[in-house]
Amino acid sequence: MQSSIPVDMLIDGEWVSSSDGQRVDVENPATEEVVCSVPRATGADLDRALAAAASGWATWRRTDAWTRSAVLREAARILAGRADEVARVLTEDQGKPIAEARAELASAVEQLDWYADEARRVYGRVVPASAAHQRMLVLREPVGPVAAFTPWNFPALLSARKIAPALAAGCSMILKPAEEAPRSVLAIAQALMEAGLPAGVLNVVTGDPGQISAHLLASPVIRKVSLTGSVAVGQQLLRAGAENILDVSMELGGHAPVLVFPDVDAEAAGAACAKGKFRNAGQVCISATRFYVHESIIDRFTAAFVEQTRRLRIGNGLDPATDLGPLSNRRRVDAVESLVADAVDRGARVLAGGRRPGGRGFFFEPTVLGEVPPDSHVMHVEPFGPLAPTAPFSDLEEGLRLANSTPYGLAGYVFTHDLDTAVRAYEGLEVGMVGVNGFAVSGAQVPFGGVKRSGIGSENGTEAMDAYTVSKTVAMSLL
């Protein structure tokens, strides 16, 4: 089926190829077939995008909040009307089951719609002055042109999380989506342009991430950098942005612990954890990645977890019967396989999965490990794949010690029916988000962010508007 979604860059309101004609192939990770290609931006292309972002900001920052709101709302309507087409190309690019792709698109639409409201709620304040002849005001203004970088695991949602609040606040943006899964992001940009967004306010460039980030962050045009990605990339961009003292927002992944206490139904908790774990083949920054289960129920818990895991059907995400699609690229398959081998070498047992299935595509079986030693790499390195290590704990104190034993702090989860245990556990977890008896911790209306090496600042909620605005004090004396 031919798609109407552009496969070029958006620069200054125009869909353009690279100035030298070079392109990057996009593979379907389920079939390893090339599904499209996108431009490889040159330095000249990036300079044009920077100039466009500068002029776009000059226009958009002076555009009234009601107009900005209307553009975002209309873009949400347009994107929602194309959900089936965009979900299909998202699955072709990224591999996730089509039902999950539709859910991601719905969340991206929600971002545009929710921040259409927030555009009209950027409030300042009047502050009592210390003298009768003075008036003191605090204004909130857009921070300026933003360089934004998004990954391949949720290409549409994570791009919308940056685009929507930035545009609502009055910023312009140059967005670099992941080269592995660009088309759903281009569809969002297409919807915004059709909704009336002025040229230059949003620019989307594709190609080599290192070259693009270095070029953009070296420019005095850029006032802020926003990244969703790995700790290593975050460190690289922080160093690059330091030269121009750039404002930063960074969500750098996690290694989310789950604490399962003895008062729960072990079988029900095991099944629920298995269902939550393998969404998007485990390629979720808030995915549960370490299961610490009370020693009195761990055998029953893991039996139920394994039973539920073995029911999952692996396949092409375009097949509606598929529960688990491929990993996004071969690097992830190699990484997960290495983590399994290391854990087994150290004494862990493979309770389910543990192998690459035959045939084409970047697949790995949904895998459950038991009796995983604390020094295993998988307990300290985010697996970002369909891998679930389990280990016992004896009491709340030990559980929290194990849960907080990594340098990450994005999300954590607690399963208990005891209010006292729940409160002590969520207060003790060193993370930015906690789910109690469930894994739904994210929404447009609540902040999304972590502590420690999991990042700086928050997306979602009103906090995201803070991230794209700066305060200006006005002290006025009456003559």
VEXTORZA-543724 format. One record per residue (C-alpha): x, y, z. Coordinates in pm, 1 decimal, decimal comma. Example, Ala and Ser with C-alpha at 12.3 -4.5 7.8 and 13.67 -1.06 7.14 Angstrom:
BEGIN
{{1230,0; -450,0; 780,0}}
{{1367,0; -106,0; 714,0}}
END
This chain:
BEGIN
{{0,0; 0,0; 0,0}}
{{142,5; 337,8; -107,9}}
{{173,6; 585,3; 179,4}}
{{94,9; 956,4; 152,4}}
{{346,6; 1039,9; 425,2}}
{{648,8; 1240,1; 301,1}}
{{991,4; 1077,8; 313,5}}
{{1190,7; 1399,0; 284,6}}
{{1309,6; 1657,8; 536,5}}
{{1092,2; 1950,5; 641,2}}
{{1295,6; 2272,6; 625,4}}
{{1139,9; 2620,1; 626,2}}
{{797,3; 2484,6; 533,4}}
{{920,1; 2279,1; 236,4}}
{{973,0; 1904,2; 192,0}}
{{1326,9; 1871,7; 59,3}}
{{1591,5; 1609,9; -8,7}}
{{1952,6; 1656,0; 97,5}}
{{2156,6; 1905,3; -100,0}}
{{2387,4; 1628,7; -223,7}}
{{2111,9; 1372,2; -285,9}}
{{2237,0; 1113,0; -35,8}}
{{1978,6; 904,4; 149,5}}
{{1956,6; 651,4; 434,1}}
{{1766,5; 323,6; 396,8}}
{{1499,4; 228,6; 652,0}}
{{1458,2; -145,5; 718,1}}
{{1156,3; -335,2; 844,1}}
{{1305,6; -520,4; 1144,9}}
{{1064,0; -810,2; 1101,1}}
{{1170,3; -883,7; 742,4}}
{{1503,5; -697,9; 702,9}}
{{1360,5; -545,9; 383,6}}
{{1411,3; -180,4; 291,6}}
{{1074,8; -2,9; 318,5}}
{{1186,5; 350,3; 229,3}}
{{1478,2; 591,3; 243,9}}
{{1516,9; 937,2; 394,9}}
{{1767,7; 1215,3; 323,2}}
{{2110,6; 1233,2; 483,2}}
{{2135,3; 1600,0; 583,3}}
{{2445,9; 1795,4; 487,0}}
{{2596,8; 2088,9; 670,5}}
{{2431,1; 2321,5; 419,7}}
{{2092,9; 2161,6; 490,6}}
{{2143,1; 2209,7; 864,1}}
{{2242,6; 2573,5; 816,2}}
{{1920,8; 2627,8; 625,4}}
{{1723,3; 2461,0; 906,8}}
{{1894,5; 2684,0; 1163,8}}
{{1809,1; 2996,4; 967,9}}
{{1451,1; 2874,9; 935,1}}
{{1424,6; 2804,9; 1309,1}}
{{1552,1; 3153,9; 1387,6}}
{{1298,9; 3324,2; 1158,9}}
{{1024,7; 3083,0; 1264,5}}
{{1079,3; 3170,7; 1629,5}}
{{1059,7; 3542,5; 1552,5}}
{{714,6; 3480,7; 1404,4}}
{{581,6; 3216,1; 1642,9}}
{{683,4; 3380,6; 1970,1}}
{{465,8; 3679,5; 1874,8}}
{{171,9; 3461,4; 1772,0}}
{{-108,1; 3477,9; 2026,8}}
{{-174,2; 3177,6; 2249,0}}
{{-520,8; 3114,8; 2104,6}}
{{-376,7; 3076,7; 1754,6}}
{{-102,0; 2843,6; 1874,6}}
{{-366,9; 2640,0; 2054,5}}
{{-584,9; 2617,3; 1743,7}}
{{-295,0; 2490,7; 1529,2}}
{{-210,9; 2215,5; 1777,6}}
{{-577,7; 2113,7; 1810,0}}
{{-624,4; 2095,2; 1434,6}}
{{-304,7; 1893,7; 1394,3}}
{{-434,5; 1647,8; 1653,5}}
{{-758,0; 1611,6; 1453,9}}
{{-570,3; 1555,7; 1126,4}}
{{-332,2; 1300,6; 1278,1}}
{{-617,2; 1110,0; 1444,0}}
{{-790,0; 1084,7; 1106,3}}
{{-481,4; 917,1; 959,9}}
{{-420,2; 680,4; 1251,0}}
{{-450,0; 359,4; 1049,1}}
{{-203,1; 471,3; 781,4}}
{{48,5; 614,6; 1029,2}}
{{23,8; 311,8; 1258,5}}
{{103,5; 85,0; 966,9}}
{{421,3; 269,5; 868,4}}
{{519,2; 291,6; 1235,1}}
{{500,9; -88,0; 1257,6}}
{{690,5; -128,6; 930,3}}
{{966,8; 102,0; 1054,9}}
{{987,4; -6,2; 1418,0}}
{{839,7; -357,2; 1434,2}}
{{589,4; -329,0; 1720,8}}
{{250,9; -503,2; 1692,6}}
{{-6,5; -298,8; 1503,4}}
{{-229,6; -267,0; 1810,8}}
{{60,2; -112,1; 2003,3}}
{{131,8; 121,0; 1710,4}}
{{-229,2; 242,1; 1716,4}}
{{-203,8; 299,6; 2091,2}}
{{116,5; 499,0; 2041,5}}
{{-48,6; 715,6; 1777,1}}
{{-341,1; 779,1; 2012,3}}
{{-93,1; 895,6; 2277,3}}
{{78,9; 1125,0; 2026,5}}
{{-259,0; 1276,4; 1937,5}}
{{-326,1; 1322,3; 2308,8}}
{{-2,3; 1520,0; 2342,8}}
{{-102,1; 1764,4; 2069,0}}
{{-453,4; 1800,5; 2208,8}}
{{-348,7; 1840,9; 2573,7}}
{{-86,1; 2105,0; 2500,2}}
{{-335,9; 2292,1; 2284,5}}
{{-498,8; 2369,7; 2619,4}}
{{-169,3; 2441,4; 2795,8}}
{{-78,2; 2699,4; 2530,4}}
{{-347,6; 2923,2; 2684,6}}
{{-226,4; 2869,7; 3041,2}}
{{125,9; 3010,9; 3040,5}}
{{70,7; 3235,6; 3338,7}}
{{297,3; 3500,7; 3486,4}}
{{232,1; 3674,1; 3817,0}}
{{217,8; 4010,0; 3988,1}}
{{448,7; 4030,4; 4290,6}}
{{401,6; 4283,7; 4574,9}}
{{678,4; 4544,6; 4552,4}}
{{871,8; 4685,8; 4846,7}}
{{785,5; 5045,5; 4759,3}}
{{455,8; 5216,5; 4678,0}}
{{581,6; 5358,1; 4347,1}}
{{696,4; 5019,6; 4214,9}}
{{517,4; 4742,8; 4027,0}}
{{682,1; 4401,9; 3986,8}}
{{580,0; 4146,1; 3727,5}}
{{712,0; 3801,7; 3638,0}}
{{657,2; 3695,7; 3277,2}}
{{712,6; 3355,9; 3116,2}}
{{851,4; 3365,1; 2764,4}}
{{959,3; 3093,4; 2517,3}}
{{1319,3; 2981,6; 2566,3}}
{{1390,5; 3001,8; 2191,9}}
{{1483,0; 2762,1; 1909,3}}
{{1515,2; 2404,1; 2032,7}}
{{1727,1; 2116,3; 1900,3}}
{{1542,1; 1793,2; 1981,0}}
{{1653,1; 1432,5; 1939,0}}
{{1422,8; 1132,1; 1968,0}}
{{1479,4; 752,4; 1963,1}}
{{1332,4; 465,2; 1767,5}}
{{1137,0; 276,5; 2035,5}}
{{838,0; 518,0; 2047,2}}
{{915,9; 748,7; 1754,5}}
{{574,9; 917,5; 1730,3}}
{{496,9; 957,4; 2100,1}}
{{840,3; 1072,4; 2211,6}}
{{858,8; 1327,3; 1929,4}}
{{510,1; 1458,1; 2010,0}}
{{617,5; 1494,2; 2375,8}}
{{875,8; 1748,2; 2263,6}}
{{695,7; 1914,7; 1973,7}}
{{365,2; 1982,8; 2149,3}}
{{484,2; 2170,9; 2461,0}}
{{758,0; 2353,5; 2270,1}}
{{511,9; 2485,9; 2012,7}}
{{254,0; 2560,8; 2282,4}}
{{511,9; 2774,2; 2464,4}}
{{605,2; 2966,8; 2148,1}}
{{937,8; 2799,5; 2062,6}}
{{1060,1; 2688,2; 1724,0}}
{{1228,6; 2349,9; 1684,8}}
{{1466,3; 2144,5; 1474,3}}
{{1381,5; 1780,2; 1539,5}}
{{1607,1; 1490,5; 1450,3}}
{{1411,5; 1160,3; 1468,4}}
{{1583,4; 822,2; 1479,4}}
{{1699,3; 712,7; 1135,9}}
{{1556,1; 363,4; 1206,8}}
{{1193,1; 482,2; 1236,0}}
{{1132,2; 827,8; 1087,3}}
{{800,3; 814,7; 902,2}}
{{554,0; 850,5; 1191,0}}
{{744,9; 1163,8; 1296,6}}
{{722,6; 1303,4; 943,6}}
{{347,9; 1235,9; 958,8}}
{{318,3; 1451,7; 1271,7}}
{{508,2; 1731,8; 1097,6}}
{{284,4; 1693,7; 792,9}}
{{-27,2; 1728,0; 1009,8}}
{{108,3; 2042,9; 1176,1}}
{{189,4; 2208,6; 844,7}}
{{-157,6; 2129,9; 713,0}}
{{-301,7; 2272,5; 1035,8}}
{{-144,6; 2610,8; 958,3}}
{{190,6; 2609,5; 1137,6}}
{{405,5; 2887,2; 987,8}}
{{713,1; 2791,5; 788,5}}
{{1028,4; 2746,7; 993,9}}
{{858,7; 2686,6; 1328,5}}
{{910,3; 2310,9; 1302,3}}
{{1192,9; 2164,8; 1096,4}}
{{1264,3; 1790,5; 1073,7}}
{{1607,6; 1671,6; 958,5}}
{{1729,6; 1316,7; 906,0}}
{{2066,8; 1149,9; 866,2}}
{{2377,3; 1093,6; 1075,4}}
{{2296,7; 1167,5; 1442,7}}
{{2651,0; 1257,5; 1547,1}}
{{2703,5; 1498,7; 1260,1}}
{{2361,6; 1660,3; 1306,8}}
{{2390,0; 1705,8; 1683,5}}
{{2741,0; 1850,9; 1663,1}}
{{2639,0; 2098,5; 1393,7}}
{{2318,5; 2214,5; 1562,1}}
{{2457,6; 2247,8; 1914,0}}
{{2753,0; 2452,1; 1791,3}}
{{2517,1; 2715,2; 1650,7}}
{{2428,4; 3027,7; 1850,8}}
{{2074,8; 2998,2; 1711,9}}
{{1993,6; 2704,3; 1939,4}}
{{1887,5; 2798,0; 2294,0}}
{{1786,5; 2456,1; 2426,5}}
{{1853,4; 2088,0; 2364,3}}
{{1603,2; 1813,3; 2444,7}}
{{1699,2; 1446,1; 2422,6}}
{{1538,7; 1113,0; 2484,2}}
{{1815,9; 856,0; 2455,5}}
{{2099,5; 674,4; 2625,1}}
{{2320,9; 798,7; 2906,9}}
{{2622,0; 795,0; 2672,3}}
{{2448,5; 1014,9; 2416,0}}
{{2321,1; 1242,0; 2693,8}}
{{2673,4; 1292,5; 2822,4}}
{{2792,8; 1369,6; 2470,2}}
{{2522,3; 1632,5; 2415,4}}
{{2579,3; 1786,7; 2758,4}}
{{2944,5; 1835,7; 2672,7}}
{{2858,3; 1979,9; 2331,2}}
{{2590,9; 2208,7; 2473,6}}
{{2815,8; 2340,3; 2749,1}}
{{3006,9; 2555,4; 2501,3}}
{{2697,9; 2768,9; 2435,8}}
{{2549,2; 2724,8; 2789,1}}
{{2238,2; 2556,5; 2649,8}}
{{1930,4; 2483,4; 2856,6}}
{{1877,1; 2104,6; 2865,9}}
{{1603,1; 1846,9; 2917,6}}
{{1714,3; 1484,9; 2910,3}}
{{1536,0; 1153,8; 2959,8}}
{{1814,2; 897,2; 2958,7}}
{{1646,6; 566,0; 3027,0}}
{{1630,5; 352,4; 3335,8}}
{{1649,0; 6,9; 3486,4}}
{{1313,7; -21,5; 3659,7}}
{{1291,6; -250,5; 3963,7}}
{{973,8; -433,1; 4066,4}}
{{917,3; -523,4; 4431,4}}
{{660,1; -799,4; 4481,2}}
{{557,1; -841,1; 4845,1}}
{{421,4; -1159,2; 5008,0}}
{{66,5; -1032,7; 5071,1}}
{{-28,1; -1033,8; 4699,9}}
{{-175,0; -1318,1; 4496,2}}
{{152,0; -1456,6; 4358,4}}
{{-2,7; -1613,1; 4049,6}}
{{-202,2; -1301,9; 3956,9}}
{{102,5; -1077,9; 4010,5}}
{{321,8; -1305,6; 3799,3}}
{{76,5; -1300,8; 3509,3}}
{{32,3; -921,7; 3534,4}}
{{407,3; -864,1; 3537,3}}
{{458,1; -1082,1; 3231,4}}
{{188,9; -891,6; 3040,9}}
{{346,6; -560,1; 3133,1}}
{{706,4; -661,4; 3072,0}}
{{695,1; -754,8; 2705,7}}
{{517,9; -451,3; 2559,3}}
{{717,2; -328,3; 2257,4}}
{{945,7; -631,8; 2306,7}}
{{1070,9; -474,7; 2629,6}}
{{1206,7; -171,5; 2441,3}}
{{1049,3; 76,6; 2680,8}}
{{1249,9; 314,1; 2900,1}}
{{1007,3; 257,9; 3190,5}}
{{983,4; -117,2; 3126,2}}
{{1013,1; -337,4; 3433,9}}
{{1362,8; -479,7; 3407,1}}
{{1444,9; -636,5; 3746,6}}
{{1189,6; -845,5; 3933,6}}
{{1262,2; -875,1; 4306,5}}
{{1008,5; -1112,3; 4459,6}}
{{968,9; -1202,3; 4825,9}}
{{1135,1; -1536,0; 4893,5}}
{{813,0; -1689,3; 5029,1}}
{{624,0; -1653,6; 4698,0}}
{{892,5; -1639,2; 4428,8}}
{{839,1; -1996,7; 4305,0}}
{{466,2; -1941,4; 4251,5}}
{{527,1; -1598,5; 4099,8}}
{{785,0; -1721,3; 3846,9}}
{{571,8; -2021,7; 3749,5}}
{{283,7; -1790,5; 3659,5}}
{{521,2; -1546,9; 3486,8}}
{{667,8; -1826,3; 3274,5}}
{{324,9; -1966,1; 3187,6}}
{{204,9; -1626,6; 3064,9}}
{{530,8; -1566,9; 2875,7}}
{{503,5; -1894,4; 2684,7}}
{{162,1; -1788,8; 2553,0}}
{{308,2; -1493,4; 2364,3}}
{{311,8; -1523,4; 1988,1}}
{{620,5; -1388,0; 1810,3}}
{{580,4; -1248,6; 1461,0}}
{{551,3; -962,0; 1217,9}}
{{380,0; -668,3; 1386,1}}
{{145,9; -626,5; 1088,5}}
{{-15,7; -960,5; 1176,8}}
{{-298,7; -879,3; 1423,6}}
{{-230,1; -1208,0; 1605,1}}
{{125,4; -1103,1; 1697,0}}
{{193,8; -1034,0; 2064,6}}
{{568,7; -974,1; 2040,3}}
{{741,2; -812,9; 1744,5}}
{{1110,9; -793,7; 1661,9}}
{{1376,1; -583,6; 1827,4}}
{{1444,7; -266,4; 1635,1}}
{{1787,1; -366,4; 1505,5}}
{{2047,6; -641,0; 1514,1}}
{{2251,1; -457,2; 1780,0}}
{{1971,2; -507,9; 2031,1}}
{{1951,8; -880,6; 1954,4}}
{{2324,6; -917,5; 2012,3}}
{{2303,9; -718,9; 2337,4}}
{{2018,5; -925,3; 2482,2}}
{{2186,0; -1251,8; 2383,8}}
{{2505,1; -1137,7; 2558,2}}
{{2317,4; -1049,5; 2878,2}}
{{2152,4; -1392,8; 2887,8}}
{{2486,0; -1568,4; 2837,6}}
{{2651,5; -1364,6; 3113,4}}
{{2372,1; -1435,1; 3362,6}}
{{2380,1; -1809,1; 3288,9}}
{{2758,9; -1815,0; 3326,2}}
{{2714,3; -1664,5; 3673,5}}
{{2456,5; -1921,7; 3781,8}}
{{2115,9; -1798,9; 3658,1}}
{{1863,9; -2045,0; 3514,9}}
{{1672,2; -1991,1; 3189,5}}
{{1307,3; -2051,9; 3276,2}}
{{1164,7; -1951,8; 2936,9}}
{{1303,9; -1843,4; 2601,4}}
{{1669,7; -1746,5; 2586,7}}
{{1733,7; -1785,7; 2213,6}}
{{1698,2; -1627,7; 1873,6}}
{{1428,9; -1803,1; 1671,6}}
{{1518,5; -1910,0; 1319,9}}
{{1439,8; -1716,7; 1003,5}}
{{1466,3; -1353,6; 904,9}}
{{1411,6; -1054,9; 1127,7}}
{{1558,0; -922,3; 1451,1}}
{{1363,0; -1147,3; 1686,4}}
{{1450,5; -1277,4; 2031,0}}
{{1233,9; -1508,9; 2237,4}}
{{1064,4; -1357,2; 2544,3}}
{{1299,3; -1470,4; 2817,5}}
{{1262,4; -1526,9; 3191,8}}
{{1567,4; -1588,7; 3410,3}}
{{1554,8; -1730,5; 3762,3}}
{{1798,7; -1709,6; 4052,9}}
{{1989,5; -1426,6; 3885,7}}
{{2299,1; -1333,1; 4090,2}}
{{2329,5; -964,8; 4186,0}}
{{2661,4; -929,0; 4000,8}}
{{2508,1; -1030,9; 3665,1}}
{{2533,9; -761,3; 3400,3}}
{{2158,3; -769,5; 3343,4}}
{{2105,2; -643,4; 3699,7}}
{{2314,6; -333,2; 3624,8}}
{{2274,9; -273,5; 3249,3}}
{{1936,9; -178,9; 3103,8}}
{{1844,4; -479,7; 2883,7}}
{{1605,6; -288,1; 2655,2}}
{{1466,3; -612,2; 2523,2}}
{{1236,3; -906,0; 2608,7}}
{{1441,9; -1018,4; 2907,6}}
{{1304,0; -1055,5; 3262,2}}
{{1552,5; -1144,3; 3541,1}}
{{1408,2; -1251,1; 3877,3}}
{{1566,5; -1273,7; 4221,5}}
{{1440,5; -1311,7; 4579,9}}
{{1445,0; -1064,8; 4869,4}}
{{1368,3; -1120,4; 5237,4}}
{{1225,1; -791,7; 5369,2}}
{{1147,9; -433,2; 5271,5}}
{{1491,7; -305,3; 5367,3}}
{{1670,8; -558,6; 5147,8}}
{{1423,4; -505,1; 4864,9}}
{{1485,2; -130,2; 4860,8}}
{{1859,8; -180,9; 4880,1}}
{{1849,6; -405,8; 4573,7}}
{{1606,7; -178,3; 4388,4}}
{{1823,2; 130,0; 4445,4}}
{{2152,2; -43,2; 4363,4}}
{{2192,6; 102,1; 4010,9}}
{{2279,3; 458,3; 3901,9}}
{{1940,7; 484,6; 3725,7}}
{{1618,2; 621,0; 3870,2}}
{{1343,6; 659,0; 3609,9}}
{{1059,4; 428,1; 3717,9}}
{{993,3; 161,8; 3979,5}}
{{702,1; -62,8; 4064,9}}
{{548,4; -209,0; 4379,1}}
{{298,9; -494,1; 4417,1}}
{{130,4; -507,3; 4757,6}}
{{-215,8; -477,4; 4914,2}}
{{-79,3; -336,8; 5238,4}}
{{-102,0; 42,8; 5261,0}}
{{188,0; 74,9; 5504,0}}
{{413,8; -133,6; 5279,0}}
{{307,0; 58,8; 4967,8}}
{{385,5; 396,8; 5125,1}}
{{720,8; 288,4; 5266,1}}
{{815,0; 130,6; 4933,9}}
{{721,6; 421,6; 4706,2}}
{{885,0; 667,7; 4943,5}}
{{1200,6; 454,0; 4954,7}}
{{1241,3; 401,1; 4579,9}}
{{1492,0; 645,3; 4427,2}}
{{1299,1; 706,2; 4105,3}}
{{1092,5; 975,7; 3936,9}}
{{779,1; 761,3; 3885,3}}
{{628,4; 474,9; 4083,9}}
{{350,1; 237,9; 3982,9}}
{{167,0; 58,9; 4262,6}}
{{-2,6; -264,6; 4150,7}}
{{30,9; -169,4; 3784,6}}
{{262,7; -34,9; 3515,8}}
{{65,4; 267,1; 3386,9}}
{{269,2; 560,6; 3516,7}}
{{271,6; 787,2; 3210,5}}
{{20,7; 1032,7; 3066,7}}
{{17,5; 1377,8; 2910,0}}
{{-111,6; 1524,6; 3235,5}}
{{162,5; 1403,9; 3475,4}}
{{539,0; 1469,3; 3472,6}}
{{763,8; 1207,1; 3314,9}}
{{1124,5; 1214,1; 3431,5}}
{{1382,8; 1052,8; 3653,8}}
{{1661,8; 1108,0; 3901,1}}
{{2030,2; 1014,9; 3914,3}}
{{2156,2; 913,3; 3568,5}}
{{1806,0; 883,2; 3428,8}}
{{1800,8; 1245,2; 3326,1}}
{{1741,5; 1613,2; 3386,4}}
{{1396,4; 1771,9; 3402,9}}
{{1054,2; 1633,8; 3315,5}}
{{834,4; 1596,3; 3011,9}}
{{452,3; 1583,5; 3021,7}}
{{233,4; 1778,3; 3261,1}}
{{266,2; 2148,1; 3328,4}}
{{632,5; 2077,9; 3405,8}}
{{695,0; 2041,9; 3032,3}}
{{577,7; 2399,6; 2978,1}}
{{828,4; 2512,1; 3239,2}}
{{1098,3; 2332,3; 3039,4}}
{{1029,8; 2543,9; 2728,2}}
{{989,9; 2882,6; 2897,6}}
{{1212,7; 3124,9; 3084,9}}
{{1118,1; 3379,1; 3350,4}}
{{1152,1; 3753,7; 3297,2}}
{{1121,4; 3996,6; 3586,5}}
{{983,1; 4344,1; 3512,1}}
{{1043,9; 4606,0; 3783,0}}
{{858,8; 4923,5; 3689,9}}
{{869,9; 5252,6; 3879,3}}
{{585,4; 5501,2; 3847,3}}
{{701,2; 5856,1; 3779,1}}
END
